Amino acid sequence: METIITWAKENFDLICLGVGVLGVLIGIISLIQAKKQANYPKRDKAK
């Protein structure tokens, strides 16, 4: 357990970079999904 903690302390910047990149990827994927769902045919408001 101590070796994992030591590794995490030594590679803190790398871990932060990985989490940041993962967050950006999730954001892009969710944006694409939202755009796909928003492109349904619009209903006429006059009806």
Secondary structure, DSSP 8 states (H G I E B T S, - for coil): -HHHHHHHHHTHHHHHHHHHHHHHHHHHHHHHHHHHHHTS----TT-
